[in-house]
């Protein structure tokens, strides 16, 4: 029997906004300390388990099938930093990586820096945050969270003795060593989890020095070292603006110096380099309306904007997404037509060339490039059919060396699958890219099921990555597609701008256009289509279903941001104030009028919704558990016929289970539910 929250016993929360009445009959679910709330969530889990009863054997089989493709005893490609090479490895039966290093000489023994499995003993969850070693290689500072609420505690470990020092700081978001290995800089969070204070800590001290405090709630502080190790940077960033200060790493008690004061709609990023004229800063900047960024340099002695020298001009059709500075080269990540290519620039003569990639859709990310004095660039390449592959690129010789390709056990053959990139047309004529993979022999006659995913927020491109887990769907004739909708970063900053704030509805109409295109082109049929999204992608799915409940057969919503107006009115919550620059502030009537057209919770109605699987975690600090809880409760009340399942991880956060085996169990559960809705369970 479905759980029923005892709403009748409670008075709905009612607020007036812009002359309108907003009633929330499930607001009581916010009371995490209320035993009735926990009992209700546990009842939801029990109901979900009851509905899924009889599939346990298939869940277990699918879990074992996915596990059998994974090399459980594995090791990452070591990277060099100072006198050591660092890597992590996994062991069969253990949930977490073991972080290690060894001297960079032949035959050097392994040193374990952190064994996350031992640290996780007695805890249902563990996440590692900061992990940075002092310049002399003797001390490690790291941070861990045992709840999933992303509340990290900073520790310092003596790697020579293995002893944990007494130094301990709560609520740390970032940290960096000075060149003096007895000094740490770190940033702490306020009650709304906003990183806002920068401190200096001398090991063993009981009182620390407050160096900076960010009072503007739109901005978040961070601290990090340059790759050259010469500078420490303190960055204050909002979604639309940035401000950097720097300090010589060897002068931790010196004065912090401004690079360029914050300006409206001006984002920039900084790193340090050296050329024949001396120390210089490299700056990626989108000031002056150059939304897709350009690359400039500035003298370290006087780095204000009036002294910037352009190295790479702004281009309307190319997003300058990232850059890495080395002693003799700069590597720039350029995104054009949604795809990344690498531009390598030699500093001695400013000659540049590109590293191109062959597949129609793929993903490229930088790997650990910890050494400044290096002529090899390490990156990770993968696609929907190519497993994650780590390469070293020789920047002078222009040669690629494959260091490691993730092994897929069981005889994986990429030729059995077909990867494509196609385009749909949005109602306003905009072309929307769709990345997809199917079995190579799959006919285009509408007979095959498909899982369509999307995100579309924060200017983040949806990654086109390989997953051996997906083979459990592909081998059962379920295709996988990704809709690269506006609000993401596939088309640069203007693509992001066209799907945020007042333009947010474009994200939803883009996704609908992608789904309709897949059906029209007979990649699938509407009754064989499942859609999914997580977090802001959960908002996408919720808004799409309210507009087009006939769009698909089923939907999966993971930690979905579905209670937009209520959340954006509560400035005490993590993220809310900063995200006024992504969604808008509903206290402003202009933004409220747009939000109320797409807010999934507000717009639930009596309609024939498809089957739903909604997931959340009790300790989520980004999308609070009560958003999906309220959403599911209201949906059932307004359309009781909907087959809705609500699954709550009672011991995790935004990303779900932290252990690799526990995570696989969650994926197996989801896939069994999806296959069941598609009639793929015998």
N, C-alpha and C positions, 0 to 999 in steps of 0.2 A: 504494500500500500504506500502511495506517495506521501512523503512528509508534508505536513500542513503547519506553517508557522501560525501561532495563535494570535493572529492579527486582531481578531474580534475583541480581545481583552485590552487592546491598546488604542490610544488616541493617536491618529496620524499626525506627523509633523507637518505643519503648514507654514509656508513663508510667502510673503508678498514681494514681488520683484517686477519693477516697471509696470505696476498696476495690474499684474497678473498673479493669480493664485497658484502656487506650486505645492501640491500635496504629495507626501511620501509616506505611504502606509507601512513601509518596511524599514524605516529609519532605525528602529530598535535593534536591527541586526548589527549595527555598528558597535554594540556593547560587547567587546571581546571577553571581558571579565564576567559576563553574565552566564551562569551555568545553563540557562535556557538556550542561549545562543549556541554554545558548544554542543548541547544535546541535539539541537536542530541540525547542525552541520554533520554530526555523527549519524543522525537518522538519514540524512541525504546520502552519505556514503553507504549505509546499510541498504537503502533502497536501490542504489546503483549496483551494488553487489548482487542483490536479489534479482534484478532484471538481467544481469549478465551471468547469472547462475546457469551452468551447463556449458559455458564457454571456457571454463578454467583450463581444461585439457588443451584446447586450441591456443589459449594464451601462453601456456607453458611451452607448447610445441613451437610457437612463433618466437618466443624468447630464446629458446635453444637454437632455433634456426639462425636468428640474427647473431647470437653469441658465437656460433660456429664459424662465422665469416671473419671474426675479429682475432687478431694475433694477441692473445692475452699477455704473454710475456714479450714486451716490446720496449724499445728505447728511442728517444728522440735524437735528432742529429745534434751532436755537441757543438756549442759555439764558444769562441775564445773571448775571454776578457781578462786582461792582465796576464798573470802567470798560470791561470787555470782555464780549463774548458768545463763548461756547465751543461747539464742535460738532465732529463728526468726519465724514469723507466716505470713500467708497470709489471706486476707479478700476478700470475693466475690466482684467482680467488680473492684478490685484494681490490677494494673499491677505489682507492685513490693512488695518484702517482707518488713516487719516491724521488725527491729532488737530490741530485748528486753533483759532484765535481771531482776532478782529478788534476794533478799538475800536468802542464802541457809538455810532458817529456815521455818518451817511450817507457812502457812498463810501470808507470805511476799507478799506485793503488787508488781505488775509489774511496771518496769521502761522502758520507750521507749528510747533506745539509739539513733536510727536513723529511721525515717520513710521515706523510699525512695520515697514513693508516693508524699509526700509533697515536697520533694526536687526536684522531677521531674516535678513539675507544671511549665508550660511554655516551657518545653523542649520535643523534639521528641525522645530523647535518654538519657539514664542514665546508667552508669556502676560504680560499687563500686570496688575500688582497695584495698588499705591498710585499715585494720580495726584492731586496737590493743589498748588495755587498759593498762594504767599505773599500776605499781605494787600495789599501794594503792587503785586502783579501782575508782579513782576520775576523771581521765582525759581520754578521747578517742581521738586518732588521726586516721583520716580516709582520704581517697582520693577519688575523683569522677571525672568522665569524662562525658561531656555532648554532645560530638560530634561523638564518635565511633572511633576517631583517636588514642585512647589509650594514650591521653595526660592528665595525672591526676594531679589535684591540691590538695595539702595536707592542711588539716584543723585540728584544735584542739578544742574539745568541753569539757566544764566543765559539767560532768554528774550530779553533785549535784545541780547546779543552772539551767542547761539547756542552759547556755550562750555559744555562739561561741566566742572563743578568737580571738584576732587580728592576731595571728600567721597564716601565709598563705605562701605556697611555691609552685611554679609552676614546672611542669615536674618531678614529684617525682615517682620513680618506686618501692621503698621499704623503710621501716622505722622501727625503734625499739626504745623502751624506755630504758634508763639506769635505774639502781636501784634508782637513784635520780629522782623523778618524775617530776622534772622541766627541765630535759634534754632529747633531742631527737637526735638520729642519723638518717640520711636519705641520700638517693642516688638520684641524678638528672641525666637527660639525656642530650646528646648533640643534635645537629641539625638533626642528623640521627637517633634519638631515641635510642641511645646506652647509657645505664646506665654507667656513667664513673667517677662521682665525689661523694665522701663520705664526708658528712658535720656533724658537731656537732652544735646543736641549743639549746640555753637556752631560755625558754619561755619568751616572751616579748622583746627579744633582736632584734635589727635592723640589726646586722651584725653577720654572722655565721662563724665558723672556718672550713676551708677546711682541711680535714685530709688525704685523699688519692685521687689521680687522676690516672686513668688507661689510659695510652697513647697508648697501643697496641690495635688497632681497632678490633682485633679478640676476645677480652675479654670484658665481661660485669660484672659490679660490683653489689653486693647485700649485704644487711645487715639484720641480724636477731638475735634473742635471743635463747639461748639453752632452752630446756624444763625445765632444772633445775633452770633457771632464773639467774644462777651465771655468765654466760659469754655472751658477745656480739661477734658475728662472722662477719667478713667482707670477702666475697668470691669473687674472680675474676675467672670467668669461660669462657672458649671457648667451642667449640663442642668437643675438644679432650684433653683439659688440664684444670687443676684447681690449685688455690693457695688460702690458707686460712690464715687469721690473727685473733687473738682473743684479747679480753680486758676484765678484770673483770667488770661486770656490775656496781659494787659499786665504781669503779675507772674510771669514764668517762674521766678524764683528764690525765690518764696514757698513757703509750706507748703501741702501738699495737705490738703484738709479732707474728712472723711467725711460722707456723706449719711445712710446707714443701714447699720450693720454687717450682714454676712451672717447669715442665719438659715436653718435647714432648711426646705426647700420654700417658700421665698419668692423669687420672681423679680421684678425690677423694672427699668424703663428710665426714662431721665431726659433732659429737655431744658430749656433756659432760656427764660424769657419775662419780659415786663414788664407790670405792670398799674398802676392808679392808686396802689396801696400800695407799689409799688417792684419790685425784682428778685425774681422768684419762680422756683421749679423746678416743672416739670410732670412728674408721675411716674405711670407705668402700673404697677400693683402687683397681685399676686395673693396677698398675705399674708393670714393669718387664714383660710385655707381657701377664699378667694374665687377659685376656680381659673380663671375666665374673665376675670379682671382687672377693675379699676375704675380711674378716673382721678382723681388728687388733685393739689393744689398745696401748696407749702410755701414759707415765706420763705427766701430764700437765706441770710440771716444765721443761721438756726437750722433746718435742714431735716429734723431727725429725725422719726420716725414720730409722735411725740406732738404734732407741729405740723401734721400733714397735714389738709387740708380737702377733703372729697369734692366733686368736680365732676360725675362720672358714676358712678352706682352699678353694682355688680356685678349681672349677670343670668345666670341659669343657661342660658338659651337663646341668648345672644348673646356671642360672643367679641370682646373689645376687642383687635384684632390689631395695631394700629399707631396712631401719632399724629404729627402735624406741627404745630409751634408757630410762629406768625408774630406780627408786632407787634400785629395787631388781631383775629386769628382763630386757632382751633385746628381742625384737620381730623382726625377720628377714623375709622379703618377698622374697621368693625363687620362681623363674619361671622355671619350667621344662616341656619340651614338650609343651610350650606355655601357661601353666596353673599355676596360683599362689597357693602356699600353705604357711602357716605361721609356722615358727620355733620359739618356745618360749624357751629361755635359762634362767635358774635361776642362778643368780650370786653367790650365797653362795656356790654352789657345782658344777657349770658348767654343770648340767644335763639339757638336752634339749628334747623337744618332738615336734611333728607336729600337726597342726590343718588341717584336711583333709576336702575336700568338695565333695559332691556326684555326681553332674551333669556332663555330658560329656563336656560341655563348659560353662564358667561362668566368673564373674569378682569380684575381691576383692580389696577394697580400704580402707585405714585407715580413720577413722573419727576424730573428734576433741578429742585428748588425751592431754589436756592442763596441767594436773597435773603430776608432776614428781614422787611424793610419792603415787603411785597407784599400785594395784595388779589386776586391771581389764583393759583389752584392748578392745577398741571399734573399730569396723570395719563395713563396709558396704558390703553386699553380694547381688548379683543379677545375673540373667542369661537371656537368651532370653525368658524364660517362667516364671521366678520367679521375681516378683516385687522387687524393691530396699528395702533391709531389713537391719536394724541397729541392731547389736548384741553387747553385752558385753561378753567378754570371761574371766572367772575367771582363772588366770594364775596358781594359786596353785591348786585349786580344779579341774581344767580342765573341767569346765562346761560352757555351752553356755546359754545365756538368750536373747531371742528375745525382743527387746525394742519397735520396730515399723516396720511394713511392710507397704509400701506405699499402700494406699487403692485404688483399681480400682473399681469405681462405676459401677453399671449395671450388676452385677452377673458374673464377670470374673471367668472362670473355666480353670485352666492351663492344665487339662487333654484333653482339646479340641485341643491342639497343641503339635507338636512333635519337640524336639530339638535334633540336631545331630552334630557330628564333623566327617568330612570325609577328605580325602586327595586326591589331584591331584598330578601329576608328571610333573615337569618342564622339558624343553628340555634337561637340563644337568643332569637329574635324581633326582633332589632335590624334596623331598616331601613337598607339600604346603598344610597347613591345611585350611579347610573351615568350618566355623561355620554357621549353618543354622537352620531356624525354618519354619515349614509349619503347615497347619492344620493337625490334627492327621489322618484324613480320606483321605488326599490327595493321589491319586494314583501316582506311578512313571511310567507314560506312556508318558511323554513329553507334556501332555495336559495343564499343569498348568504354569502360568506366574511366573517369579521370578525377584526380584530386587537384584542385586549383587553389593556390595560396597567394596571399598579398599582405602588404604592410602599409607603405605610403605615408610616412611621417618623419619629422626631424631631419629631413634631407639625407636619410640613410638609404643607400641602394639595397635592394633585397639580394643577399648573396646567392650566387649560382654555384653552389657547392656540391660535392659528391657525398653521398651517404650510402654505405653498404646496407643500412637498414631498409632503405627504400626498395631494394631488390625484392623484398618480401611482398611488396605491392606490385612492382613491375612484372615479376614472374607469375603473378596471378592476373595479368592483363590490365592492371590499373595504371594508367599513365599519370605523370606528374607534370604540373604546369605552374609557372610563376607569372603573375601579372605585375609588370613594372609600372605601377600607377603613379600619378602625380602626388606630390607630397614627399616622395622619396628623393633620392639623389641621382637617379640614373641619367637625368638630363641636365645635371648641374644645378646651380642655385635657382635659376628661374623655374626649373621643374619643381623644385621644392616650394618656391613662392606660389606657384599655381595650384598647390594643394594644401595650403595652410591658411590660418586666420579666416578671413571672409571667403577665401576661395576653397575652403576645405571640401565642400560638396563635390568638387571635381574628382577627388579620390574615389568616391563611391560610384559615380557614373562611369569612370574609367574601368573600374573592376567589373561592373555590370556589362560594359561593352566587351571586355575580354571574355567573360563567360559566354555571352551571346555569340561571339565570333567562333569560339571553339565548337559550339553547337551547330552554327550555320555551316562551318567548314567540315562538319561531320567527324571531328576528332572524338566527339562523344555525343551523348544525348542528355537532355535535361534530367531525365529520370535516372541517369547514370553519373551525374555530376555531384561531387562533394566539394565544399569550399572550406577553407580553414584560415585562421589568423590568430596571432597572439599579441597581447598587450595593446598597442595602438592598432595592430592588425585585427585584434578582437573588436575594437570600435568599428573598424572597416566592415567586418562581417555582420555585426549587429545592425549598423546603419543600412547595409545592402539588403538584409532580410526584411527590414521594415518597408523598404521601397519595393522590393521584389521578392515576396515570400515564395513565389513560384519558380525562382531562379534555379533551384537545385533540389536534389533528393535529401541531402543531409549537410550538416555544418558542424565543424569543430572550432570551439572558441577557447583559447588558452589564456589564462589570467587577463580577461578582456576588460578594457577601459570603456565601460558601457554606461556609467552614471556621470556623464560629462558635466552637466550644469551643477549638480550638487557638489561634485568634487572641486570644480573650479571656483565655487563660492567659499570653500573652506580653506583659508590661507594658513591654517595650522598644519595642514597635511604636507608631507614631503612632496616636492616637485611643483606644487600648485602655482606659487607666485612666479617662479622662473618660467613656467610654461604659458604664462600670459602672452609670451611672444611666439608661441606655436599655435595656440588655439584661440587666444583672445580672452578678455576678461568679461564674464557675463554681466558684471555690474554696469558695463557699458552697453546701452540698449542696442547699438549697432551689431555688436558681437552676439549678444543674447538672441537677437532675432534670427541669426543664422544658426547658432547652436541648437535652438529649439526645433529646427527643421530636421536635424540628424541625430540628436541625442538618442541612443538606442533605448535606454530605460524609459524616457519620457514618451517615446513614440510607439511603444508596444501596443498592439491593438488586437481586436478579435479578428484574426485572420488565420488561414491554414498555413502555419509555419512548417518547414521541414523538420525532420528529426534533428535533435541537438545533443552534442556532448560538450559540456562546459567544464573547464578545469580551473582550479585556483589553488592557492597555498595560504594557510592560515597566517604565516609570518611575512607575507609579501609586503615590502615597504614601498613599492612603486604603484601597483594597483591593489588597493586594499581588498581583502577577501569579500568584504560586504558588497562591493559593486556587483560581481557576478551572483552573489547570494540573493540580493534584492531583485536582480534581473530575472533569475530563474523563478523566484516566487511570484513575481508579477506576471510573467508569461503564463505560468500554469493557471493563475487566477483568471486571466483574460482569454486564454485559449486552452482549456483543459485537455483537448485532444492531442496537443503537441506531445510527442515522445521526447521528453527532455531528461537527460541524465546530468547530474551534478557531482563531480568528483573533487574532493578536497584533500590535499596533502596536509596533514595536521602538523608536520614537522619540517617544513621547507619554506622557501621564499619564491621570488619572481621566476627563477629558472627551473623550479621543480626540484626533483631529487638531485642530490649532489654526488652520490656514489654512482659509478658507471654501471654497475649491475642493477641498482635500483632504478636508474634512469631507463635502462633497457626494458625493465618490467613495465614502466609507464608507457613506453612506445608500443610494446606488445599489446597492452590493453587497448590503446587508441586504435591500432591497426585492426584488431579483432572487431571492434565496434564498427569501424568504417567498412570492413569487408562484409560484416553482417548486414549493414544497411544496403550494400550493393548486391546482396544475394550470393556472395562468394564463399560462404561457409557451407560445406557439404552437410 
